[in-house]
């Protein structure tokens, strides 16, 4: 799809309106938990640049739609607690590929900030297959779907037909873009008000899961010291014989690392390994501050 096509332009209009409504819906959540909600706007902490950008474990930069930070403000970047992506899909075609694309892009970001175990949410606007949604959920994303019907009802309040088929001609879509561009700010707010009415219902569970993640508490912390060097065998039988004969007292062996698993009340967990005790302590102390 060409980025200057009427279809893309109208999709951008829809995506921008939904993003603004989602921000207004989630802002009270951020305020309640004393978090800074960042979105696409100029911010002093990034030299007045608009894009919300975070760098992953491979030093790749990702543009994100919504991020909630603990300890952040207009002048300072905080610790990430929430990452939310919003995407518009006109048709089910290639939606699973899109899910894999988003997941693959964000996994290195998840890996970098795993010590914070942030909430990762994905809000899909339009049409997405159930298989694609289930795939995202299986990978730890909380997913919410805003159907095309909701979009169409919201635009209908100002007399714009937001429905179109994949085979629609460019001039048909351009008329929709032109009709929107002629709206007064009052009419644009009417669309957003109608969107919010529907979003309060369809995002209620999403918001509840978000709050659950922000209210979680540490349930258990398991620390496993690992001693001794690794041994490799060419068969399971040899490995079994080694295990049967090995000395279970680790005190005489060389310290290798600490394996840490932190479990939360909502089922989330963080796993980490450290070869240096000070780094393990710093990791646990960073969790206690969240």
Secondary structure, 3 states (H helix, E strand, C coil): CCCCCHHHHHHHHHHHHHHHHHHHHHHHHHHHCCEEEECCCCEHHHCCECCEEEECCCCCEEEECEEEEECCECCECCEEEEEEEEEEECCCCCHHHHHHHHHHHHHHHHHHCHHHCCEEEEEEEECCCHHHHHHHHHCCCEEEEEEHHHHHHHHHCCCCCCCCCCCCCHHHHHHHHHHHHCCCHHHHHHHHHHHHHHHHHHCHHHHHHHHHHHHCCEEEEEEEEEECCCCCCCCHHHHHHHHHHCCCCCCCCCEEEEEEEEEECCCCEEEEEECCHHHHHHHHHHHHCC
